[in-house]
Amino acid sequence: MSVKELIWLFKGVMGENAYQQYLDHHASTHSSEAPMTERQFWRDKTDRQDANPEGRCC
């Protein structure tokens, strides 16, 4: 496994690439609407996790 693949895997496990995944999904399904900014995305993600905490360990 290359270093680039390890970095990609680590970012996936840590959730760092969630915004890029959101952008990719948004572009393919909601192309007529503007996507959330990265700041808005992380705020929304945090708010949803706080509202539904059973999916987290802590």
PDB file of N, H, CA, C and O in Angstrom:
ATOM      1  N   MET A   1       0.862  -1.180   0.000  1.00  0.00           N
ATOM      2  CA  MET A   1       0.000   0.000   0.000  1.00  0.00           C
ATOM      3  C   MET A   1       0.902   1.235   0.000  1.00  0.00           C
ATOM      4  O   MET A   1       1.860   1.319   0.769  1.00  0.00           O
ATOM      5  N   SER A   2       0.586   2.170  -0.858  1.00  0.00           N
ATOM      6  H   SER A   2      -0.192   2.101  -1.483  1.00  0.00           H
ATOM      7  CA  SER A   2       1.404   3.371  -0.967  1.00  0.00           C
ATOM      8  C   SER A   2       1.067   4.361   0.157  1.00  0.00           C
ATOM      9  O   SER A   2       0.052   4.228   0.841  1.00  0.00           O
ATOM     10  N   VAL A   3       1.932   5.338   0.323  1.00  0.00           N
ATOM     11  H   VAL A   3       2.756   5.446  -0.233  1.00  0.00           H
ATOM     12  CA  VAL A   3       1.714   6.374   1.333  1.00  0.00           C
ATOM     13  C   VAL A   3       0.440   7.157   1.019  1.00  0.00           C
ATOM     14  O   VAL A   3      -0.324   7.498   1.922  1.00  0.00           O
ATOM     15  N   LYS A   4       0.220   7.436  -0.250  1.00  0.00           N
ATOM     16  H   LYS A   4       0.841   7.159  -0.983  1.00  0.00           H
ATOM     17  CA  LYS A   4      -0.976   8.180  -0.663  1.00  0.00           C
ATOM     18  C   LYS A   4      -2.241   7.411  -0.293  1.00  0.00           C
ATOM     19  O   LYS A   4      -3.216   8.006   0.165  1.00  0.00           O
ATOM     20  N   GLU A   5      -2.230   6.097  -0.490  1.00  0.00           N
ATOM     21  H   GLU A   5      -1.437   5.614  -0.862  1.00  0.00           H
ATOM     22  CA  GLU A   5      -3.381   5.264  -0.123  1.00  0.00           C
ATOM     23  C   GLU A   5      -3.589   5.225   1.386  1.00  0.00           C
ATOM     24  O   GLU A   5      -4.726   5.240   1.857  1.00  0.00           O
ATOM     25  N   LEU A   6      -2.505   5.174   2.141  1.00  0.00           N
ATOM     26  H   LEU A   6      -1.581   5.162   1.758  1.00  0.00           H
ATOM     27  CA  LEU A   6      -2.603   5.182   3.606  1.00  0.00           C
ATOM     28  C   LEU A   6      -3.182   6.499   4.118  1.00  0.00           C
ATOM     29  O   LEU A   6      -4.000   6.510   5.038  1.00  0.00           O
ATOM     30  N   ILE A   7      -2.761   7.582   3.528  1.00  0.00           N
ATOM     31  H   ILE A   7      -2.096   7.573   2.781  1.00  0.00           H
ATOM     32  CA  ILE A   7      -3.292   8.895   3.918  1.00  0.00           C
ATOM     33  C   ILE A   7      -4.776   8.966   3.610  1.00  0.00           C
ATOM     34  O   ILE A   7      -5.559   9.442   4.432  1.00  0.00           O
ATOM     35  N   TRP A   8      -5.174   8.492   2.420  1.00  0.00           N
ATOM     36  H   TRP A   8      -4.538   8.105   1.752  1.00  0.00           H
ATOM     37  CA  TRP A   8      -6.584   8.476   2.032  1.00  0.00           C
ATOM     38  C   TRP A   8      -7.395   7.630   3.017  1.00  0.00           C
ATOM     39  O   TRP A   8      -8.479   8.038   3.435  1.00  0.00           O
ATOM     40  N   LEU A   9      -6.884   6.467   3.385  1.00  0.00           N
ATOM     41  H   LEU A   9      -6.004   6.135   3.045  1.00  0.00           H
ATOM     42  CA  LEU A   9      -7.557   5.577   4.326  1.00  0.00           C
ATOM     43  C   LEU A   9      -7.679   6.228   5.702  1.00  0.00           C
ATOM     44  O   LEU A   9      -8.746   6.181   6.314  1.00  0.00           O
ATOM     45  N   PHE A  10      -6.614   6.824   6.187  1.00  0.00           N
ATOM     46  H   PHE A  10      -5.747   6.862   5.689  1.00  0.00           H
ATOM     47  CA  PHE A  10      -6.621   7.478   7.493  1.00  0.00           C
ATOM     48  C   PHE A  10      -7.634   8.615   7.528  1.00  0.00           C
ATOM     49  O   PHE A  10      -8.387   8.754   8.491  1.00  0.00           O
ATOM     50  N   LYS A  11      -7.649   9.423   6.481  1.00  0.00           N
ATOM     51  H   LYS A  11      -7.036   9.310   5.698  1.00  0.00           H
ATOM     52  CA  LYS A  11      -8.608  10.535   6.425  1.00  0.00           C
ATOM     53  C   LYS A  11     -10.040  10.020   6.389  1.00  0.00           C
ATOM     54  O   LYS A  11     -10.935  10.633   6.971  1.00  0.00           O
ATOM     55  N   GLY A  12     -10.261   8.904   5.714  1.00  0.00           N
ATOM     56  H   GLY A  12      -9.533   8.406   5.241  1.00  0.00           H
ATOM     57  CA  GLY A  12     -11.594   8.310   5.678  1.00  0.00           C
ATOM     58  C   GLY A  12     -12.040   7.819   7.041  1.00  0.00           C
ATOM     59  O   GLY A  12     -13.189   8.025   7.433  1.00  0.00           O
ATOM     60  N   VAL A  13     -11.147   7.178   7.758  1.00  0.00           N
ATOM     61  H   VAL A  13     -10.214   7.011   7.439  1.00  0.00           H
ATOM     62  CA  VAL A  13     -11.462   6.671   9.095  1.00  0.00           C
ATOM     63  C   VAL A  13     -11.711   7.827  10.056  1.00  0.00           C
ATOM     64  O   VAL A  13     -12.605   7.746  10.899  1.00  0.00           O
ATOM     65  N   MET A  14     -10.949   8.880   9.943  1.00  0.00           N
ATOM     66  H   MET A  14     -10.223   8.945   9.259  1.00  0.00           H
ATOM     67  CA  MET A  14     -11.076  10.022  10.843  1.00  0.00           C
ATOM     68  C   MET A  14     -12.205  10.980  10.432  1.00  0.00           C
ATOM     69  O   MET A  14     -12.562  11.875  11.198  1.00  0.00           O
ATOM     70  N   GLY A  15     -12.754  10.799   9.258  1.00  0.00           N
ATOM     71  H   GLY A  15     -12.465  10.072   8.636  1.00  0.00           H
ATOM     72  CA  GLY A  15     -13.852  11.645   8.804  1.00  0.00           C
ATOM     73  C   GLY A  15     -13.425  12.936   8.147  1.00  0.00           C
ATOM     74  O   GLY A  15     -14.258  13.796   7.859  1.00  0.00           O
ATOM     75  N   GLU A  16     -12.131  13.082   7.907  1.00  0.00           N
ATOM     76  H   GLU A  16     -11.455  12.384   8.141  1.00  0.00           H
ATOM     77  CA  GLU A  16     -11.622  14.318   7.309  1.00  0.00           C
ATOM     78  C   GLU A  16     -12.134  14.557   5.902  1.00  0.00           C
ATOM     79  O   GLU A  16     -12.264  15.703   5.472  1.00  0.00           O
ATOM     80  N   ASN A  17     -12.423  13.483   5.184  1.00  0.00           N
ATOM     81  H   ASN A  17     -12.317  12.552   5.533  1.00  0.00           H
ATOM     82  CA  ASN A  17     -12.844  13.646   3.803  1.00  0.00           C
ATOM     83  C   ASN A  17     -14.368  13.748   3.668  1.00  0.00           C
ATOM     84  O   ASN A  17     -14.887  13.662   2.555  1.00  0.00           O
ATOM     85  N   ALA A  18     -15.081  13.925   4.756  1.00  0.00           N
ATOM     86  H   ALA A  18     -14.660  13.995   5.660  1.00  0.00           H
ATOM     87  CA  ALA A  18     -16.547  13.995   4.726  1.00  0.00           C
ATOM     88  C   ALA A  18     -17.027  15.171   3.882  1.00  0.00           C
ATOM     89  O   ALA A  18     -18.006  15.041   3.148  1.00  0.00           O
ATOM     90  N   TYR A  19     -16.362  16.302   3.974  1.00  0.00           N
ATOM     91  H   TYR A  19     -15.566  16.408   4.571  1.00  0.00           H
ATOM     92  CA  TYR A  19     -16.802  17.463   3.196  1.00  0.00           C
ATOM     93  C   TYR A  19     -16.629  17.210   1.702  1.00  0.00           C
ATOM     94  O   TYR A  19     -17.498  17.564   0.905  1.00  0.00           O
ATOM     95  N   GLN A  20     -15.511  16.599   1.322  1.00  0.00           N
ATOM     96  H   GLN A  20     -14.806  16.311   1.970  1.00  0.00           H
ATOM     97  CA  GLN A  20     -15.297  16.300  -0.095  1.00  0.00           C
ATOM     98  C   GLN A  20     -16.324  15.294  -0.583  1.00  0.00           C
ATOM     99  O   GLN A  20     -16.805  15.411  -1.710  1.00  0.00           O
ATOM    100  N   GLN A  21     -16.671  14.316   0.228  1.00  0.00           N
ATOM    101  H   GLN A  21     -16.281  14.221   1.144  1.00  0.00           H
ATOM    102  CA  GLN A  21     -17.711  13.356  -0.143  1.00  0.00           C
ATOM    103  C   GLN A  21     -19.053  14.065  -0.304  1.00  0.00           C
ATOM    104  O   GLN A  21     -19.813  13.763  -1.224  1.00  0.00           O
ATOM    105  N   TYR A  22     -19.339  15.002   0.586  1.00  0.00           N
ATOM    106  H   TYR A  22     -18.721  15.247   1.333  1.00  0.00           H
ATOM    107  CA  TYR A  22     -20.560  15.793   0.479  1.00  0.00           C
ATOM    108  C   TYR A  22     -20.587  16.564  -0.841  1.00  0.00           C
ATOM    109  O   TYR A  22     -21.599  16.571  -1.541  1.00  0.00           O
ATOM    110  N   LEU A  23     -19.465  17.215  -1.178  1.00  0.00           N
ATOM    111  H   LEU A  23     -18.642  17.209  -0.609  1.00  0.00           H
ATOM    112  CA  LEU A  23     -19.397  17.984  -2.429  1.00  0.00           C
ATOM    113  C   LEU A  23     -19.605  17.084  -3.649  1.00  0.00           C
ATOM    114  O   LEU A  23     -20.310  17.456  -4.587  1.00  0.00           O
ATOM    115  N   ASP A  24     -18.996  15.910  -3.633  1.00  0.00           N
ATOM    116  H   ASP A  24     -18.423  15.607  -2.871  1.00  0.00           H
ATOM    117  CA  ASP A  24     -19.147  14.975  -4.742  1.00  0.00           C
ATOM    118  C   ASP A  24     -20.601  14.541  -4.877  1.00  0.00           C
ATOM    119  O   ASP A  24     -21.147  14.512  -5.979  1.00  0.00           O
ATOM    120  N   HIS A  25     -21.222  14.205  -3.756  1.00  0.00           N
ATOM    121  H   HIS A  25     -20.779  14.228  -2.860  1.00  0.00           H
ATOM    122  CA  HIS A  25     -22.631  13.794  -3.771  1.00  0.00           C
ATOM    123  C   HIS A  25     -23.521  14.951  -4.223  1.00  0.00           C
ATOM    124  O   HIS A  25     -24.421  14.767  -5.043  1.00  0.00           O
ATOM    125  N   HIS A  26     -23.268  16.121  -3.694  1.00  0.00           N
ATOM    126  H   HIS A  26     -22.537  16.271  -3.028  1.00  0.00           H
ATOM    127  CA  HIS A  26     -24.080  17.294  -4.026  1.00  0.00           C
ATOM    128  C   HIS A  26     -24.000  17.599  -5.518  1.00  0.00           C
ATOM    129  O   HIS A  26     -25.013  17.910  -6.145  1.00  0.00           O
ATOM    130  N   ALA A  27     -22.818  17.514  -6.078  1.00  0.00           N
ATOM    131  H   ALA A  27     -21.995  17.262  -5.569  1.00  0.00           H
ATOM    132  CA  ALA A  27     -22.638  17.805  -7.504  1.00  0.00           C
ATOM    133  C   ALA A  27     -23.408  16.823  -8.379  1.00  0.00           C
ATOM    134  O   ALA A  27     -23.892  17.188  -9.451  1.00  0.00           O
ATOM    135  N   SER A  28     -23.521  15.578  -7.923  1.00  0.00           N
ATOM    136  H   SER A  28     -23.128  15.282  -7.053  1.00  0.00           H
ATOM    137  CA  SER A  28     -24.200  14.582  -8.749  1.00  0.00           C
ATOM    138  C   SER A  28     -25.715  14.556  -8.544  1.00  0.00           C
ATOM    139  O   SER A  28     -26.437  14.039  -9.397  1.00  0.00           O
ATOM    140  N   THR A  29     -26.207  15.098  -7.439  1.00  0.00           N
ATOM    141  H   THR A  29     -25.621  15.518  -6.746  1.00  0.00           H
ATOM    142  CA  THR A  29     -27.645  15.004  -7.160  1.00  0.00           C
ATOM    143  C   THR A  29     -28.361  16.340  -7.027  1.00  0.00           C
ATOM    144  O   THR A  29     -29.568  16.411  -7.261  1.00  0.00           O
ATOM    145  N   HIS A  30     -27.659  17.387  -6.663  1.00  0.00           N
ATOM    146  H   HIS A  30     -26.679  17.330  -6.474  1.00  0.00           H
ATOM    147  CA  HIS A  30     -28.283  18.689  -6.424  1.00  0.00           C
ATOM    148  C   HIS A  30     -27.550  19.790  -7.176  1.00  0.00           C
ATOM    149  O   HIS A  30     -27.283  20.853  -6.616  1.00  0.00           O
ATOM    150  N   SER A  31     -27.229  19.547  -8.420  1.00  0.00           N
ATOM    151  H   SER A  31     -27.445  18.683  -8.875  1.00  0.00           H
ATOM    152  CA  SER A  31     -26.354  20.467  -9.149  1.00  0.00           C
ATOM    153  C   SER A  31     -26.940  21.863  -9.352  1.00  0.00           C
ATOM    154  O   SER A  31     -26.188  22.799  -9.624  1.00  0.00           O
ATOM    155  N   SER A  32     -28.249  22.030  -9.229  1.00  0.00           N
ATOM    156  H   SER A  32     -28.859  21.269  -9.007  1.00  0.00           H
ATOM    157  CA  SER A  32     -28.831  23.356  -9.438  1.00  0.00           C
ATOM    158  C   SER A  32     -28.736  24.241  -8.192  1.00  0.00           C
ATOM    159  O   SER A  32     -28.928  25.454  -8.279  1.00  0.00           O
ATOM    160  N   GLU A  33     -28.446  23.651  -7.052  1.00  0.00           N
ATOM    161  H   GLU A  33     -28.289  22.666  -6.981  1.00  0.00           H
ATOM    162  CA  GLU A  33     -28.337  24.403  -5.800  1.00  0.00           C
ATOM    163  C   GLU A  33     -26.867  24.583  -5.432  1.00  0.00           C
ATOM    164  O   GLU A  33     -26.029  23.743  -5.759  1.00  0.00           O
ATOM    165  N   ALA A  34     -26.566  25.677  -4.756  1.00  0.00           N
ATOM    166  H   ALA A  34     -27.247  26.360  -4.490  1.00  0.00           H
ATOM    167  CA  ALA A  34     -25.202  25.900  -4.281  1.00  0.00           C
ATOM    168  C   ALA A  34     -24.943  25.006  -3.061  1.00  0.00           C
ATOM    169  O   ALA A  34     -25.810  24.882  -2.196  1.00  0.00           O
ATOM    170  N   PRO A  35     -23.768  24.389  -2.983  1.00  0.00           N
ATOM    171  CA  PRO A  35     -23.465  23.552  -1.816  1.00  0.00           C
ATOM    172  C   PRO A  35     -23.179  24.410  -0.594  1.00  0.00           C
ATOM    173  O   PRO A  35     -22.881  25.600  -0.707  1.00  0.00           O
ATOM    174  N   MET A  36     -23.272  23.789   0.570  1.00  0.00           N
ATOM    175  H   MET A  36     -23.514  22.823   0.661  1.00  0.00           H
ATOM    176  CA  MET A  36     -22.902  24.480   1.803  1.00  0.00           C
ATOM    177  C   MET A  36     -21.404  24.774   1.771  1.00  0.00           C
ATOM    178  O   MET A  36     -20.629  24.054   1.140  1.00  0.00           O
ATOM    179  N   THR A  37     -21.017  25.826   2.451  1.00  0.00           N
ATOM    180  H   THR A  37     -21.646  26.411   2.964  1.00  0.00           H
ATOM    181  CA  THR A  37     -19.584  26.080   2.620  1.00  0.00           C
ATOM    182  C   THR A  37     -19.041  25.015   3.564  1.00  0.00           C
ATOM    183  O   THR A  37     -19.807  24.313   4.224  1.00  0.00           O
ATOM    184  N   GLU A  38     -17.738  24.899   3.625  1.00  0.00           N
ATOM    185  H   GLU A  38     -17.115  25.470   3.089  1.00  0.00           H
ATOM    186  CA  GLU A  38     -17.151  23.897   4.524  1.00  0.00           C
ATOM    187  C   GLU A  38     -17.532  24.182   5.972  1.00  0.00           C
ATOM    188  O   GLU A  38     -17.820  23.260   6.735  1.00  0.00           O
ATOM    189  N   ARG A  39     -17.533  25.444   6.346  1.00  0.00           N
ATOM    190  H   ARG A  39     -17.299  26.193   5.726  1.00  0.00           H
ATOM    191  CA  ARG A  39     -17.920  25.819   7.717  1.00  0.00           C
ATOM    192  C   ARG A  39     -19.379  25.436   7.999  1.00  0.00           C
ATOM    193  O   ARG A  39     -19.686  24.883   9.055  1.00  0.00           O
ATOM    194  N   GLN A  40     -20.267  25.730   7.054  1.00  0.00           N
ATOM    195  H   GLN A  40     -20.017  26.178   6.196  1.00  0.00           H
ATOM    196  CA  GLN A  40     -21.676  25.364   7.221  1.00  0.00           C
ATOM    197  C   GLN A  40     -21.838  23.852   7.303  1.00  0.00           C
ATOM    198  O   GLN A  40     -22.634  23.352   8.099  1.00  0.00           O
ATOM    199  N   PHE A  41     -21.087  23.121   6.481  1.00  0.00           N
ATOM    200  H   PHE A  41     -20.441  23.526   5.835  1.00  0.00           H
ATOM    201  CA  PHE A  41     -21.172  21.659   6.479  1.00  0.00           C
ATOM    202  C   PHE A  41     -20.810  21.082   7.845  1.00  0.00           C
ATOM    203  O   PHE A  41     -21.546  20.257   8.386  1.00  0.00           O
ATOM    204  N   TRP A  42     -19.678  21.513   8.401  1.00  0.00           N
ATOM    205  H   TRP A  42     -19.080  22.183   7.961  1.00  0.00           H
ATOM    206  CA  TRP A  42     -19.238  20.956   9.685  1.00  0.00           C
ATOM    207  C   TRP A  42     -20.185  21.369  10.818  1.00  0.00           C
ATOM    208  O   TRP A  42     -20.417  20.590  11.743  1.00  0.00           O
ATOM    209  N   ARG A  43     -20.731  22.583  10.752  1.00  0.00           N
ATOM    210  H   ARG A  43     -20.543  23.215  10.001  1.00  0.00           H
ATOM    211  CA  ARG A  43     -21.711  23.021  11.765  1.00  0.00           C
ATOM    212  C   ARG A  43     -22.959  22.144  11.697  1.00  0.00           C
ATOM    213  O   ARG A  43     -23.470  21.699  12.725  1.00  0.00           O
ATOM    214  N   ASP A  44     -23.445  21.901  10.481  1.00  0.00           N
ATOM    215  H   ASP A  44     -23.030  22.263   9.646  1.00  0.00           H
ATOM    216  CA  ASP A  44     -24.624  21.058  10.279  1.00  0.00           C
ATOM    217  C   ASP A  44     -24.360  19.635  10.756  1.00  0.00           C
ATOM    218  O   ASP A  44     -25.204  19.036  11.422  1.00  0.00           O
ATOM    219  N   LYS A  45     -23.206  19.099  10.421  1.00  0.00           N
ATOM    220  H   LYS A  45     -22.521  19.586   9.880  1.00  0.00           H
ATOM    221  CA  LYS A  45     -22.844  17.729  10.837  1.00  0.00           C
ATOM    222  C   LYS A  45     -22.789  17.629  12.353  1.00  0.00           C
ATOM    223  O   LYS A  45     -23.302  16.671  12.930  1.00  0.00           O
ATOM    224  N   THR A  46     -22.177  18.602  12.997  1.00  0.00           N
ATOM    225  H   THR A  46     -21.760  19.381  12.528  1.00  0.00           H
ATOM    226  CA  THR A  46     -22.090  18.608  14.462  1.00  0.00           C
ATOM    227  C   THR A  46     -23.470  18.742  15.091  1.00  0.00           C
ATOM    228  O   THR A  46     -23.779  18.047  16.059  1.00  0.00           O
ATOM    229  N   ASP A  47     -24.298  19.621  14.555  1.00  0.00           N
ATOM    230  H   ASP A  47     -24.047  20.186  13.768  1.00  0.00           H
ATOM    231  CA  ASP A  47     -25.660  19.794  15.079  1.00  0.00           C
ATOM    232  C   ASP A  47     -26.467  18.500  14.960  1.00  0.00           C
ATOM    233  O   ASP A  47     -27.188  18.131  15.887  1.00  0.00           O
ATOM    234  N   ARG A  48     -26.346  17.805  13.809  1.00  0.00           N
ATOM    235  H   ARG A  48     -25.760  18.105  13.056  1.00  0.00           H
ATOM    236  CA  ARG A  48     -27.073  16.548  13.634  1.00  0.00           C
ATOM    237  C   ARG A  48     -26.571  15.484  14.601  1.00  0.00           C
ATOM    238  O   ARG A  48     -27.368  14.703  15.121  1.00  0.00           O
ATOM    239  N   GLN A  49     -25.263  15.438  14.853  1.00  0.00           N
ATOM    240  H   GLN A  49     -24.615  16.072  14.430  1.00  0.00           H
ATOM    241  CA  GLN A  49     -24.714  14.468  15.810  1.00  0.00           C
ATOM    242  C   GLN A  49     -25.182  14.781  17.225  1.00  0.00           C
ATOM    243  O   GLN A  49     -25.482  13.866  17.992  1.00  0.00           O
ATOM    244  N   ASP A  50     -25.248  16.055  17.578  1.00  0.00           N
ATOM    245  H   ASP A  50     -25.005  16.799  16.955  1.00  0.00           H
ATOM    246  CA  ASP A  50     -25.720  16.439  18.905  1.00  0.00           C
ATOM    247  C   ASP A  50     -27.194  16.106  19.096  1.00  0.00           C
ATOM    248  O   ASP A  50     -27.611  15.732  20.192  1.00  0.00           O
ATOM    249  N   ALA A  51     -27.976  16.238  18.041  1.00  0.00           N
ATOM    250  H   ALA A  51     -27.637  16.541  17.150  1.00  0.00           H
ATOM    251  CA  ALA A  51     -29.393  15.934  18.114  1.00  0.00           C
ATOM    252  C   ALA A  51     -29.668  14.429  18.142  1.00  0.00           C
ATOM    253  O   ALA A  51     -30.723  13.999  18.609  1.00  0.00           O
ATOM    254  N   ASN A  52     -28.733  13.638  17.649  1.00  0.00           N
ATOM    255  H   ASN A  52     -27.876  13.987  17.270  1.00  0.00           H
ATOM    256  CA  ASN A  52     -28.905  12.205  17.582  1.00  0.00           C
ATOM    257  C   ASN A  52     -27.625  11.512  18.071  1.00  0.00           C
ATOM    258  O   ASN A  52     -26.893  10.940  17.264  1.00  0.00           O
ATOM    259  N   PRO A  53     -27.348  11.557  19.380  1.00  0.00           N
ATOM    260  CA  PRO A  53     -26.055  11.091  19.898  1.00  0.00           C
ATOM    261  C   PRO A  53     -25.866   9.584  19.969  1.00  0.00           C
ATOM    262  O   PRO A  53     -24.758   9.146  20.282  1.00  0.00           O
ATOM    263  N   GLU A  54     -26.878   8.759  19.698  1.00  0.00           N
ATOM    264  H   GLU A  54     -27.777   9.115  19.445  1.00  0.00           H
ATOM    265  CA  GLU A  54     -26.698   7.324  19.864  1.00  0.00           C
ATOM    266  C   GLU A  54     -25.710   6.722  18.887  1.00  0.00           C
ATOM    267  O   GLU A  54     -25.254   5.597  19.096  1.00  0.00           O
ATOM    268  N   GLY A  55     -25.364   7.438  17.824  1.00  0.00           N
ATOM    269  H   GLY A  55     -25.734   8.351  17.654  1.00  0.00           H
ATOM    270  CA  GLY A  55     -24.403   6.922  16.866  1.00  0.00           C
ATOM    271  C   GLY A  55     -22.954   7.114  17.285  1.00  0.00           C
ATOM    272  O   GLY A  55     -22.050   6.659  16.584  1.00  0.00           O
ATOM    273  N   ARG A  56     -22.716   7.767  18.396  1.00  0.00           N
ATOM    274  H   ARG A  56     -23.451   8.137  18.965  1.00  0.00           H
ATOM    275  CA  ARG A  56     -21.336   8.032  18.843  1.00  0.00           C
ATOM    276  C   ARG A  56     -21.036   7.265  20.120  1.00  0.00           C
ATOM    277  O   ARG A  56     -21.944   6.875  20.853  1.00  0.00           O
ATOM    278  N   CYS A  57     -19.776   7.058  20.370  1.00  0.00           N
ATOM    279  H   CYS A  57     -19.039   7.375  19.774  1.00  0.00           H
ATOM    280  CA  CYS A  57     -19.380   6.322  21.569  1.00  0.00           C
ATOM    281  C   CYS A  57     -19.300   7.230  22.796  1.00  0.00           C
ATOM    282  O   CYS A  57     -19.414   6.741  23.920  1.00  0.00           O
ATOM    283  N   CYS A  58     -19.108   8.530  22.610  1.00  0.00           N
ATOM    284  H   CYS A  58     -19.016   8.927  21.697  1.00  0.00           H
ATOM    285  CA  CYS A  58     -18.880   9.406  23.775  1.00  0.00           C
ATOM    286  C   CYS A  58     -19.885  10.537  23.846  1.00  0.00           C
ATOM    287  O   CYS A  58     -19.828  11.356  24.763  1.00  0.00           O
TER     288      CYS A  58
END
